[in-house]
Amino acid sequence: MNYRPFEIVGEDRPGRWLITCDHAANTVPDFVAGGDLGIAPEDMARHIAYDVGAAGVTRALAEALDCPAVLSNFSRLVIDPNRGEDDPTLVMQLYDGTIIPANRAATEAEVEERLERLYRPYHAAYERLASRPGTVIVAIHSFTPQLKGRPPRPWEVAVLYSHRDERFSRPLIEALRSGGTLCVGDNEPYSGHLPGDSIDRHALTPDRPNTLIEVRNDLIRNDADQQAWGRRLAPVLEAVLDAARVGGQF
């Protein structure tokens, strides 16, 4: 089967949502350094290479909401689709204590090839799906419980957003907190806006309703937990959208 840099699930589903997963896979295509970035397999299995568990949550959530999803099929270490093309962290040379040898030696021509064969096709597919009338974008990510040399992160789930558009995210935070059983981060463990990132490009600039949800990856390491989180998030998202529609926001 021919390699594709992205996967689309449920393209014909009627739901208004688009679920996205920028860091779905730890794949290194063969044309990139022979398919090996020069780091240990255990590092390629860590959060530095992809968002652990996020792909499963994305698929489960899209199924629960009866809507399409688009997922990347290349490691963020190859090239990060959640960065602008001019971002200095687009191709990381060092991440959470791990040096990436193939990136330290990457030429401008090699980075351009990664853009042309991976990054740009993914974003073209993303934009095509996002451009359906009335689309609400939900980006799914995961975060590691603790970075090296840093304190533990207590949040189980976090909602990240830009100050340019808080319409959906702030009510979503309140809805997730309302049951009193979840530790919910508000733009934690980091800010939710980076100029040129996927949400900036596909949601903020064209003024599409949006939010970004991060789940702590130790909570979604197996299929059952990923399915459970998809089912848990779906009704909350629907309730927030219903309230926004009643209020005439979208």
Protein Blocks (a to p, Z undefined) as FASTA:
>chain_A
ZZdfbdcehklpmbfbdcddfklbccdcfklgnhpahiafklmmmmklpcehklmmmmmm
mmmnopaddddfbdfklpcckbcfklcklpccbgghiacfklmmpcfklmmmmmmmmmmm
mmmmmmmmmmpghiacdddddddfbdghiacdfbfbdcdddfklmklmmmmmmmmmmnop
accdehiabdfbdehiaklmmmmmnopacddddddfklmmbfklmmmmmmmmmmmmmmmm
mmmmmnomZZ
